[in-house]
Amino acid sequence: MRNVTASRAEGGRGVRRADSDGGRRIRKGGGWRSGGEAGHSLCSRCCSGLRAGGVMKFEDEGAPNGVMDEGPLYLRVAAVLRRDIVDERIQGPLSSESQLQAQFGVSRSVVRQALRALSSEGLVTTVRGKGSFAVPPSRVRRVVQSLNGLGMQMEQLGTSTRTEVLSFGLVDFEDAPREWATKDALRVQRLRYGFGYPLALIETYLPARLIGVLDEDALVDASLHSLLRSQAGIELEKSRRTIAAVPASLEVGAALRAEVGTPVLLLKGITTSKEGELVEVFSTFHRGDRVEFDVETTI
């Protein structure tokens, strides 16, 4: 993750510049705080259940497997089961409530709360007299020609999404379009979730002038294209895109909770405005086992 520093800009806003050595510093209320102390990185603290004496213990392994190491017990149990269901380690019937009690070393009420949480996400179904069963998560279908991003397409289909902003700041961008007249660019890196699991890692480069226009906080759980329209007055019109299957790098694998080398679907391209300005250069890495691309054609 990149360092972010700030200096006073027009209107008193902080202009943040990203370096390459971790953490970030952000101006807040006249002071400085280090994002490295409480901020997010792609390899953020995660944990896994480790068996010890027949009881599942929650310990930090520093591995990107999506299991919580703090918070209510039922959420921690649910996180372990969610991971195993999504990764298809659990298929069909789950262990009985008493077996799950022994496995995790928790009470029956905690197990039932965890199962109810997973049921509300559509990952578990319970049949009276037969027990609980894993429901494999649905694949997300994305129409690649649409200017609407993955999150907006999912919401239009009634599927809830969540977006986390991983980085936001100025960086040196050697591939910056000539018309931007600078080698600096605003880099925005986001992680899109669906069904409680990361689906896509999105890296976008925008003209550096937008650093003082776009609101980083507003990007959480929001569409970048919608914010470009509402905050910057930019109407997007067309995009040129390419699709490739590529192996997950260490960074991409950590973000998507996929093993390094696992095939992921890369959608990359550029987007221009109605005025013909090149507005964004983007690369979006999708989990190949959770996202399908639809291609619409006409004759």
Rosetta silent file (secondary structure, phi, psi, omega in degrees, C-alpha in Angstrom):
SEQUENCE: MRNVTASRAEGGRGVRRADSDGGRRIRKGGGWRSGGEAGHSLCSRCCSGLRAGGVMKFEDEGAPNGVMDEGPLYLRVAAVLRRDIVDERIQGPLSSESQLQAQFGVSRSVVRQALRALSSEGLVTTVRGKGSFAVPPSRVRRVVQSLNGLGMQMEQLGTSTRTEVLSFGLVDFEDAPREWATKDALRVQRLRYGFGYPLALIETYLPARLIGVLDEDALVDASLHSLLRSQAGIELEKSRRTIAAVPASLEVGAALRAEVGTPVLLLKGITTSKEGELVEVFSTFHRGDRVEFDVETTI
SCORE:     score description
SCORE:     0.000 S_00000001
   1 L     0.000  153.965 -172.251    0.000    0.000    0.000 S_00000001
   2 L   -99.385  148.806  174.417    1.151    3.508   -0.720 S_00000001
   3 L   -71.817  147.097  176.636    1.910    6.357    1.636 S_00000001
   4 E  -130.296  123.440  175.925   -0.337    9.365    1.391 S_00000001
   5 E  -115.193  174.273 -174.801    0.707   12.797    2.550 S_00000001
   6 E  -142.484  153.684  171.643   -1.198   16.038    2.325 S_00000001
   7 E  -141.625  160.291 -176.138   -0.747   19.738    1.777 S_00000001
   8 E   -68.751  134.411  178.430   -3.223   22.598    1.853 S_00000001
   9 L  -122.574 -178.955 -178.977   -5.130   23.024   -1.389 S_00000001
  10 H   -57.314  135.568 -179.697   -7.778   25.396   -2.660 S_00000001
  11 H    79.302    7.421  176.566  -10.705   25.537   -0.290 S_00000001
  12 H    81.195    7.084 -179.386   -8.651   24.116    2.561 S_00000001
  13 L   -82.070  153.043  178.974   -8.838   20.544    1.305 S_00000001
  14 E   -85.374  131.025  172.335   -5.881   18.229    1.673 S_00000001
  15 E   -95.187  125.788 -173.277   -4.116   17.109   -1.480 S_00000001
  16 E  -109.735  132.846  179.578   -2.777   13.643   -0.937 S_00000001
  17 E  -116.866  130.180 -177.983    0.193   12.168   -2.711 S_00000001
  18 E   -92.792  134.600  173.320    0.847    8.454   -2.656 S_00000001
  19 L  -106.716 -146.448 -173.327    4.350    7.065   -2.355 S_00000001
  20 L  -133.775   20.594 -172.504    5.379    3.430   -2.241 S_00000001
  21 L  -129.051   32.501  165.552    6.281    2.463    1.272 S_00000001
  22 L    88.920  151.060  177.818    3.094    1.728    3.199 S_00000001
  23 L    72.293 -177.849  170.771    0.593    3.431    5.492 S_00000001
  24 L  -161.059  152.338  178.704   -0.820    6.884    4.932 S_00000001
  25 E  -119.137  129.713 -173.878   -0.991   10.259    6.613 S_00000001
  26 E  -130.115  136.374  179.642   -4.124   12.324    6.297 S_00000001
  27 E   -76.484  125.192 -179.394   -4.856   15.816    7.514 S_00000001
  28 E  -135.810  113.653  173.722   -7.772   15.757    9.918 S_00000001
  29 L    55.752   39.973  176.581   -8.997   18.823   11.794 S_00000001
  30 L    85.906   -6.832  179.143   -5.643   20.621   11.713 S_00000001
  31 E  -119.159 -175.175  179.164   -3.655   17.596   12.859 S_00000001
  32 E  -124.831  143.267  171.214   -2.191   14.529   11.290 S_00000001
  33 E  -131.776  152.823 -179.030   -2.969   10.897   11.831 S_00000001
  34 E   -94.467  119.666  176.803   -1.255    7.905   10.381 S_00000001
  35 H   -67.680  -19.272  178.595   -3.482    5.682    8.280 S_00000001
  36 H   -66.795  -20.119 -179.524   -0.923    2.926    8.774 S_00000001
  37 H   -81.736  -35.480 -176.771   -2.100    2.671   12.371 S_00000001
  38 H  -131.833    0.860 -175.885   -5.773    2.220   11.612 S_00000001
  39 L   -81.028  179.150 -177.093   -6.023    2.192    7.833 S_00000001
  40 L  -102.219  142.708  169.270   -6.656   -0.667    5.470 S_00000001
  41 L  -128.911  162.533 -177.424   -4.112   -2.546    3.416 S_00000001
  42 L   -61.457  -31.170  177.914   -4.631   -5.300    0.878 S_00000001
  43 L  -102.555   53.825 -177.207   -2.999   -7.768    3.285 S_00000001
  44 L   -68.967  165.336 -177.134   -5.063   -6.635    6.268 S_00000001
  45 L   -62.206  124.461  172.962   -5.268   -8.698    9.437 S_00000001
  46 L  -133.196  177.426  179.085   -7.303  -11.792    8.952 S_00000001
  47 E  -152.085  172.717  176.782   -7.356  -15.053   10.801 S_00000001
  48 E  -139.483  163.597  177.834   -8.388  -18.632   10.497 S_00000001
  49 E   -82.184  126.586  179.570   -9.728  -21.297   12.786 S_00000001
  50 E  -115.786  127.346 -179.227   -7.001  -23.520   14.106 S_00000001
  51 E   -76.506  133.461  175.500   -7.874  -26.762   15.772 S_00000001
  52 E  -145.406  112.313 -178.626   -6.288  -27.320   19.167 S_00000001
  53 L    63.455   32.386  176.964   -7.474  -30.142   21.340 S_00000001
  54 L    83.262   -2.090 -178.347  -10.616  -30.545   19.216 S_00000001
  55 E  -114.192  135.393  178.890  -11.692  -26.921   19.700 S_00000001
  56 E   -78.712  120.358  177.161  -11.551  -24.284   16.950 S_00000001
  57 E  -108.665  147.389 -178.682   -9.549  -21.286   18.125 S_00000001
  58 E  -100.463  110.573 -177.814   -9.434  -17.939   16.359 S_00000001
  59 E  -132.732  147.944 -179.436   -5.864  -16.782   15.934 S_00000001
  60 E   -73.884  121.976  174.732   -4.226  -14.257   13.614 S_00000001
  61 L  -108.552   -6.785 -176.737   -2.283  -15.918   10.820 S_00000001
  62 L    69.672   18.371 -177.431   -1.872  -12.777    8.714 S_00000001
  63 L  -104.535  144.534 -175.257   -3.481  -14.661    5.824 S_00000001
  64 L   -82.807   62.712 -178.412   -6.128  -13.149    3.548 S_00000001
  65 L  -107.865    4.697  169.186   -8.825  -15.712    4.169 S_00000001
  66 L    79.765   14.244 -179.113  -11.518  -13.374    5.421 S_00000001
  67 E  -100.252  133.519 -176.797  -12.051  -14.735    8.924 S_00000001
  68 L   -73.677  148.352  174.478  -12.470  -12.272   11.792 S_00000001
  69 L  -113.334   10.101  176.294  -10.238  -12.407   14.845 S_00000001
  70 L  -154.653  169.751 -178.089  -12.440  -10.180   16.985 S_00000001
  71 L   103.404 -179.177 -178.418  -16.093   -9.300   17.466 S_00000001
  72 L   -56.925  143.443 -177.517  -19.088  -11.372   18.566 S_00000001
  73 H   -57.856  -40.409 -175.523  -18.466  -15.122   18.644 S_00000001
  74 H   -65.737  -31.933  177.541  -21.364  -15.931   16.338 S_00000001
  75 H   -71.064  -33.222  178.755  -19.960  -13.629   13.633 S_00000001
  76 H   -70.682  -40.474  175.480  -16.575  -15.311   13.928 S_00000001
  77 H   -64.103  -44.795  179.481  -18.160  -18.755   13.599 S_00000001
  78 H   -60.377  -37.064 -179.039  -20.237  -17.504   10.660 S_00000001
  79 H   -63.918  -41.168  178.631  -17.088  -16.131    8.996 S_00000001
  80 H   -64.600  -47.138 -179.435  -15.371  -19.534    9.089 S_00000001
  81 H   -66.023  -39.586  179.168  -18.434  -21.316    7.712 S_00000001
  82 H   -59.510  -46.898  179.036  -19.018  -18.602    5.082 S_00000001
  83 H   -57.475  -45.302 -176.059  -15.473  -18.957    3.802 S_00000001
  84 H   -70.759  -31.405  177.024  -15.779  -22.731    3.542 S_00000001
  85 H   -71.583  -46.649 -178.790  -19.174  -22.544    1.795 S_00000001
  86 H   -64.490  -38.762  178.833  -18.045  -19.922   -0.718 S_00000001
  87 L   -80.247   -0.092  177.454  -14.829  -21.845   -1.384 S_00000001
  88 L    63.591   27.588  170.329  -16.990  -24.996   -1.750 S_00000001
  89 L   -75.608  -29.171  174.247  -15.109  -26.828    0.988 S_00000001
  90 L  -108.392  123.168  176.656  -18.541  -27.474    2.482 S_00000001
  91 L  -133.453  137.481 -179.420  -21.118  -28.881    0.082 S_00000001
  92 L    79.247 -138.307 -174.644  -24.518  -30.267    0.967 S_00000001
  93 E   -69.925  141.984  172.057  -25.314  -30.854    4.660 S_00000001
  94 L   -84.445  165.770  172.579  -23.499  -28.976    7.406 S_00000001
  95 L   -60.834  156.785  178.910  -22.385  -30.650   10.586 S_00000001
  96 L   -66.399  163.878  179.854  -25.099  -30.907   13.246 S_00000001
  97 H   -58.741  -40.455 -179.756  -25.480  -28.119   15.803 S_00000001
  98 H   -67.518  -35.753  177.626  -23.893  -30.281   18.496 S_00000001
  99 H   -68.140  -38.931  177.812  -20.969  -31.092   16.202 S_00000001
 100 H   -67.210  -36.537  174.727  -20.489  -27.402   15.411 S_00000001
 101 H   -55.684  -49.891 -177.902  -20.594  -26.660   19.153 S_00000001
 102 H   -67.873  -38.190 -178.145  -17.750  -29.097   19.736 S_00000001
 103 H   -62.723  -43.566 -175.387  -15.838  -27.956   16.664 S_00000001
 104 H   -98.175  -11.181 -179.259  -15.822  -24.276   17.641 S_00000001
 105 L    68.211   39.915 -178.440  -16.009  -24.654   21.428 S_00000001
 106 L  -128.291  172.901 -179.716  -19.062  -22.398   21.702 S_00000001
 107 L   -78.998  165.170  179.085  -22.614  -22.681   23.013 S_00000001
 108 H   -62.951  -35.257 -179.214  -25.590  -23.912   20.982 S_00000001
 109 H   -64.845  -35.941  177.904  -27.078  -20.389   20.951 S_00000001
 110 H   -65.505  -43.427  178.321  -23.898  -19.051   19.296 S_00000001
 111 H   -60.415  -44.058 -178.353  -24.092  -21.762   16.622 S_00000001
 112 H   -66.202  -38.237  175.904  -27.741  -20.970   15.963 S_00000001
 113 H   -62.671  -41.110  179.229  -27.016  -17.235   15.661 S_00000001
 114 H   -63.522  -43.285  179.997  -24.250  -17.990   13.168 S_00000001
 115 H   -66.105  -37.289  177.597  -26.550  -20.217   11.099 S_00000001
 116 H   -64.863  -38.974  178.757  -29.282  -17.558   11.130 S_00000001
 117 H   -62.999  -42.981  179.465  -26.767  -14.968    9.885 S_00000001
 118 H   -70.107  -33.419  176.357  -25.709  -17.240    7.036 S_00000001
 119 H   -64.162  -38.883  179.675  -29.338  -18.046    6.255 S_00000001
 120 H   -66.886  -23.522  177.638  -30.091  -14.325    5.908 S_00000001
 121 L   -88.450   -5.318 -179.256  -27.255  -14.123    3.325 S_00000001
 122 L    81.826   13.790 -178.493  -28.696  -17.045    1.374 S_00000001
 123 L   -95.914  -13.909 -179.260  -25.699  -19.288    2.085 S_00000001
 124 E  -137.732  138.669  171.984  -27.490  -21.734    4.387 S_00000001
 125 E  -125.591  141.687 -177.093  -30.949  -23.271    4.326 S_00000001
 126 E  -115.561  130.480  178.513  -32.445  -25.249    7.214 S_00000001
 127 E  -113.026  122.577 -177.818  -34.918  -28.081    6.805 S_00000001
 128 L   -56.593  127.994  178.274  -36.870  -29.103    9.901 S_00000001
 129 L    85.316   -9.707 -177.952  -35.826  -32.567   11.013 S_00000001
 130 L  -120.196  -19.302  178.155  -32.971  -32.771    8.500 S_00000001
 131 E   105.538 -164.882 -177.448  -30.569  -30.024    9.514 S_00000001
 132 E  -106.009  147.189 -176.778  -28.810  -27.202    7.709 S_00000001
 133 E  -130.288  142.800  177.558  -27.456  -27.281    4.166 S_00000001
 134 E   -76.339  138.188  176.344  -24.909  -25.141    2.330 S_00000001
 135 L  -114.533  110.650 -179.516  -26.212  -23.157   -0.626 S_00000001
 136 L   -57.798  136.460 -179.758  -23.436  -22.326   -3.131 S_00000001
 137 L   -64.615  145.883  179.454  -23.413  -18.593   -3.892 S_00000001
 138 L   -70.359  149.936  172.004  -24.760  -17.539   -7.247 S_00000001
 139 L   -76.715  144.513  177.543  -22.415  -16.342   -9.930 S_00000001
 140 E   -91.431  132.939  179.303  -22.655  -12.664  -10.752 S_00000001
 141 E  -103.927  128.489 -179.517  -23.276  -11.868  -14.397 S_00000001
 142 E  -120.374  127.246  174.360  -21.720   -8.700  -15.813 S_00000001
 143 E   -83.217  110.669 -169.414  -22.553   -7.193  -19.190 S_00000001
 144 L   -73.198  -21.923  179.389  -19.129   -6.030  -20.299 S_00000001
 145 L   -77.644  -19.331 -175.842  -20.348   -3.510  -22.896 S_00000001
 146 L   -70.803  137.206  174.334  -22.365   -1.545  -20.352 S_00000001
 147 L   -67.472  -23.787  177.641  -20.837    1.652  -18.994 S_00000001
 148 L   -65.001  134.293  179.976  -22.459    0.759  -15.679 S_00000001
 149 L   -73.779  176.988 -178.364  -19.963   -0.873  -13.351 S_00000001
 150 H   -57.942  -45.196 -177.473  -20.323   -4.237  -11.626 S_00000001
 151 H   -61.638  -44.562 -178.834  -21.847   -2.719   -8.480 S_00000001
 152 H   -67.043  -37.598  178.165  -24.510   -0.768  -10.353 S_00000001
 153 H   -65.218  -40.331  178.834  -25.425   -3.777  -12.495 S_00000001
 154 H   -64.801  -42.007 -179.964  -25.801   -5.955   -9.399 S_00000001
 155 H   -65.198  -35.082  177.488  -28.001   -3.361   -7.691 S_00000001
 156 H   -65.072  -24.781  177.447  -30.209   -3.123  -10.772 S_00000001
 157 L   -92.415    4.224  177.815  -30.784   -6.876  -10.410 S_00000001
 158 L    84.577   14.459  178.993  -31.692   -6.453   -6.727 S_00000001
 159 L  -100.296  126.609 -178.631  -28.418   -7.826   -5.327 S_00000001
 160 L   -74.572  146.498  178.975  -26.829   -5.809   -2.517 S_00000001
 161 E  -132.704  166.030  174.555  -23.173   -4.857   -2.799 S_00000001
 162 E  -139.352  139.391 -178.771  -20.522   -3.251   -0.653 S_00000001
 163 E  -125.198  129.105  178.819  -17.519   -1.215   -1.789 S_00000001
 164 E  -111.836  131.454  177.653  -14.374   -0.566    0.224 S_00000001
 165 E   -88.423  117.675 -177.235  -11.902    2.163   -0.758 S_00000001
 166 E   -91.641  -35.529  177.767   -8.373    0.773   -0.415 S_00000001
 167 E  -153.435  150.815 -178.009   -6.381    3.754   -1.655 S_00000001
 168 E  -155.799  108.844 -178.648   -7.050    7.306   -2.870 S_00000001
 169 E   175.308  169.028  178.792   -4.240    9.683   -3.790 S_00000001
 170 E   -77.324  138.407  177.742   -1.908   11.155   -6.380 S_00000001
 171 E  -138.379  161.383  169.440    0.694    8.829   -7.884 S_00000001
 172 E   -74.444  129.335 -175.911    3.253    8.901  -10.666 S_00000001
 173 L  -130.917   97.345 -175.670    1.563    7.317  -13.686 S_00000001
 174 L   -62.776  -28.160 -178.193    3.905    6.631  -16.573 S_00000001
 175 L   -92.941   17.517  179.637    1.015    5.566  -18.814 S_00000001
 176 L   -59.341  134.845  178.066   -0.932    8.780  -18.239 S_00000001
 177 L   -57.638  144.895 -177.790   -2.659    9.921  -21.455 S_00000001
 178 H   -57.265  -35.527 -176.420   -0.867   12.772  -23.199 S_00000001
 179 H   -67.952  -15.518  176.292   -3.959   14.980  -22.931 S_00000001
 180 H   -74.941  -15.804  174.554   -3.703   14.932  -19.116 S_00000001
 181 L    59.265   24.298  177.807   -0.498   17.002  -19.560 S_00000001
 182 L  -160.815  154.690  175.726    1.091   15.475  -16.456 S_00000001
 183 L   -92.701    2.678  173.199    2.561   12.191  -15.294 S_00000001
 184 E   -88.396  151.133  175.618    0.562   12.482  -12.079 S_00000001
 185 E  -150.209  154.169  172.245   -2.821   10.820  -11.770 S_00000001
 186 E   -83.812  115.729  179.977   -5.435   10.267   -9.101 S_00000001
 187 E   -99.903  124.652  177.727   -5.313    6.561   -8.277 S_00000001
 188 E  -121.456  121.387  179.268   -8.434    5.041   -6.756 S_00000001
 189 E  -118.819  125.364 -175.275   -8.341    1.417   -5.683 S_00000001
 190 E  -131.832  157.008  177.062  -11.541   -0.241   -4.519 S_00000001
 191 E  -122.466  122.244 -177.076  -12.768   -3.685   -3.511 S_00000001
 192 E  -101.217  129.519 -179.500  -16.294   -4.691   -4.518 S_00000001
 193 E  -110.451  149.145  170.707  -18.172   -7.258   -2.413 S_00000001
 194 E  -151.218  143.490 -177.154  -21.249   -9.339   -3.154 S_00000001
 195 L    57.454   30.055  177.930  -22.848  -12.180   -1.179 S_00000001
 196 L    74.801   16.906 -174.893  -20.491  -11.247    1.667 S_00000001
 197 E  -140.376  145.807  178.855  -17.401  -12.035   -0.414 S_00000001
 198 E   -67.477  131.385 -178.815  -14.954   -9.967   -2.518 S_00000001
 199 E  -109.566  -35.413 -173.367  -15.808  -10.182   -6.216 S_00000001
 200 E  -149.573  138.674  172.394  -13.643   -7.563   -7.914 S_00000001
 201 E  -105.236  121.418 -172.806  -10.550   -5.439   -7.288 S_00000001
 202 E  -114.726  123.300  176.986  -10.842   -2.171   -9.217 S_00000001
 203 E  -118.265  119.999 -175.403   -7.882    0.081   -9.967 S_00000001
 204 E  -126.262  136.882  173.540   -8.722    3.391  -11.662 S_00000001
 205 E  -113.321  129.874 -176.948   -6.524    6.292  -12.773 S_00000001
 206 E  -125.755  161.527  176.543   -8.175    9.679  -13.220 S_00000001
 207 E   -55.202  138.715 -176.031   -6.895   13.171  -14.166 S_00000001
 208 H   -58.434  -28.010 -178.317   -4.938   14.662  -11.255 S_00000001
 209 H   -61.684  -19.297 -177.319   -7.207   17.729  -11.195 S_00000001
 210 H   -80.189   -5.424  179.186   -9.995   15.580   -9.735 S_00000001
 211 H   -60.048  -32.906 -179.901   -8.127   15.114   -6.415 S_00000001
 212 H   -94.588    5.540 -176.715   -9.743   18.299   -5.113 S_00000001
 213 L  -111.224  -49.250 -178.327  -13.142   17.508   -6.600 S_00000001
 214 L   -77.710  141.268  179.673  -14.009   13.910   -5.747 S_00000001
 215 L   -96.920  116.071 -178.377  -14.820   13.052   -2.137 S_00000001
 216 L   -57.674  -45.126 -177.363  -13.003    9.904   -1.005 S_00000001
 217 H   -62.230  -31.739 -178.740  -15.551    9.132    1.713 S_00000001
 218 H   -70.488  -16.374 -179.576  -18.402    9.346   -0.802 S_00000001
 219 H   -75.682  -17.779  179.197  -16.833    6.498   -2.795 S_00000001
 220 L   -64.830  124.934  178.860  -17.620    3.979   -0.054 S_00000001
 221 L    56.110   34.570 -178.395  -20.515    1.807   -1.280 S_00000001
 222 L  -136.555  166.789  177.979  -21.024    4.144   -4.237 S_00000001
 223 L   -90.785  126.981  177.083  -20.553    4.255   -8.006 S_00000001
 224 H   -61.772  -41.714 -178.755  -17.509    6.184   -9.235 S_00000001
 225 H   -63.083  -36.538  177.748  -19.308    7.038  -12.474 S_00000001
 226 H   -66.879  -38.795  179.530  -22.233    8.501  -10.537 S_00000001
 227 H   -70.423  -34.500  175.764  -19.851   10.643   -8.466 S_00000001
 228 H   -60.387  -36.866  179.105  -18.062   11.851  -11.593 S_00000001
 229 H   -74.057  -46.841 -173.242  -21.421   13.106  -12.803 S_00000001
 230 H   -79.616  -34.307 -175.517  -22.682   14.581   -9.517 S_00000001
 231 H   -99.329  -28.838 -177.010  -19.418   15.984   -8.098 S_00000001
 232 H  -113.109   -5.729  179.937  -17.351   16.775  -11.205 S_00000001
 233 L    67.419   27.508 -178.345  -20.093   17.399  -13.778 S_00000001
 234 L  -102.629  121.875  176.273  -18.608   14.777  -16.112 S_00000001
 235 L  -101.138  117.226  179.749  -20.986   12.780  -18.306 S_00000001
 236 E   -81.631  146.444 -176.275  -19.399    9.582  -19.586 S_00000001
 237 E  -123.751  -44.276 -177.284  -20.285    8.412  -23.067 S_00000001
 238 E  -148.600  163.392 -176.901  -18.212    5.485  -24.309 S_00000001
 239 E  -145.065  144.760  172.642  -15.532    3.018  -23.314 S_00000001
 240 E  -112.037  129.241 -170.801  -13.034    0.744  -25.070 S_00000001
 241 E  -135.385  153.240  173.033  -12.356   -2.500  -23.209 S_00000001
 242 E  -130.202  153.169 -179.455  -10.373   -5.709  -23.411 S_00000001
 243 E  -122.495  137.856  177.278  -10.866   -8.996  -21.547 S_00000001
 244 E  -149.530  150.864  170.628   -8.156  -11.417  -20.493 S_00000001
 245 E   -97.369  122.709 -176.318   -7.688  -14.348  -18.146 S_00000001
 246 E  -131.713  155.126  175.921   -4.606  -13.690  -16.011 S_00000001
 247 E   -74.874  141.300  179.254   -3.026  -15.362  -12.958 S_00000001
 248 L   -67.962  127.714  173.625   -3.707  -13.642   -9.653 S_00000001
 249 L   -76.018  176.979  177.973   -0.693  -11.747   -8.334 S_00000001
 250 H   -59.967  -44.503 -178.349    0.106  -11.654   -4.625 S_00000001
 251 H   -66.533  -47.024 -179.030   -1.752   -8.330   -4.258 S_00000001
 252 H   -65.581  -43.319  179.761   -4.781   -9.395   -6.303 S_00000001
 253 H   -61.796  -40.214  178.851   -4.965  -12.785   -4.608 S_00000001
 254 H   -63.405  -41.999 -178.222   -4.845  -11.201   -1.154 S_00000001
 255 H   -68.707  -41.780 -175.339   -7.659   -8.807   -2.014 S_00000001
 256 H   -92.304    2.055 -178.853   -9.905  -11.415   -3.654 S_00000001
 257 L    57.285   47.327  178.756   -9.011  -14.170   -1.171 S_00000001
 258 L  -125.368  150.333  179.309   -7.712  -16.322   -3.990 S_00000001
 259 L   -67.295  146.559  176.327   -4.498  -18.300   -4.192 S_00000001
 260 L   -58.588  132.967 -179.291   -1.621  -16.713   -6.099 S_00000001
 261 L    94.053  -12.460  177.231   -1.752  -17.941   -9.692 S_00000001
 262 L   -63.332  135.157  179.098   -5.488  -18.621   -9.641 S_00000001
 263 E   -63.329  131.006  173.612   -7.055  -17.482  -12.950 S_00000001
 264 E  -126.483  155.417  179.885   -8.959  -14.205  -12.624 S_00000001
 265 E   -91.925  120.920  179.887  -10.887  -12.269  -15.259 S_00000001
 266 E  -104.125  121.896  172.876   -9.299   -8.935  -16.113 S_00000001
 267 E  -112.373  116.674 -177.778  -11.424   -6.220  -17.692 S_00000001
 268 E  -133.015  155.490 -179.904   -9.336   -3.194  -18.599 S_00000001
 269 E   170.805 -163.224  179.641   -9.841   -0.146  -20.750 S_00000001
 270 E  -131.917  155.320  178.403  -10.479    3.577  -20.990 S_00000001
 271 E  -131.019  136.155 -179.981  -13.608    5.710  -20.699 S_00000001
 272 E  -117.865  157.726 -179.117  -14.250    9.067  -22.383 S_00000001
 273 E   -88.785  175.015  177.549  -16.752   11.825  -21.706 S_00000001
 274 L   -63.315  -25.620  178.136  -19.354   13.316  -24.038 S_00000001
 275 L   -83.750   -0.756  179.155  -16.847   16.098  -24.739 S_00000001
 276 L    87.677    5.845  178.524  -14.308   13.512  -25.884 S_00000001
 277 L   -78.149  135.150  174.325  -12.031   13.842  -22.827 S_00000001
 278 E   -75.832  114.532 -170.804  -10.314   10.663  -21.676 S_00000001
 279 E   -99.253  -37.353 -176.600  -11.560   10.457  -18.090 S_00000001
 280 E  -144.168  147.924  169.968  -10.393    7.119  -16.718 S_00000001
 281 E  -120.310  122.565 -171.002   -7.944    4.290  -17.291 S_00000001
 282 E  -134.738  155.036  171.225   -9.046    1.202  -15.374 S_00000001
 283 E  -138.334  124.420 -179.654   -8.223   -2.420  -14.628 S_00000001
 284 E  -122.501  120.749 -179.874  -10.753   -4.612  -12.815 S_00000001
 285 E   -99.759  121.291 -177.620   -9.785   -8.079  -11.590 S_00000001
 286 E  -110.046  142.663  171.727  -12.780  -10.416  -11.066 S_00000001
 287 E   -64.549  120.435 -176.804  -12.882  -13.758   -9.290 S_00000001
 288 L   -67.781  -20.778  179.622  -13.288  -16.203  -12.157 S_00000001
 289 L   -92.536    1.102 -177.592  -15.303  -18.612  -10.036 S_00000001
 290 L  -126.969  -14.630 -176.695  -17.803  -15.964   -8.946 S_00000001
 291 E  -127.524  134.545  173.851  -18.249  -13.628  -11.941 S_00000001
 292 E  -116.883  144.474  177.591  -19.338  -14.381  -15.499 S_00000001
 293 E   -98.998  130.712  171.935  -19.115  -11.953  -18.419 S_00000001
 294 E  -103.082  136.775  178.990  -22.064  -11.529  -20.741 S_00000001
 295 L  -119.910  117.247  179.577  -21.419  -10.135  -24.217 S_00000001
 296 L   -92.700  137.057  178.250  -24.364   -8.626  -26.090 S_00000001
 297 L  -133.717  158.444  175.685  -24.287   -8.535  -29.879 S_00000001
 298 L  -128.150  155.288 -179.181  -26.584   -7.378  -32.641 S_00000001
 299 L  -114.966    0.000    0.000  -26.905   -8.531  -36.239 S_00000001
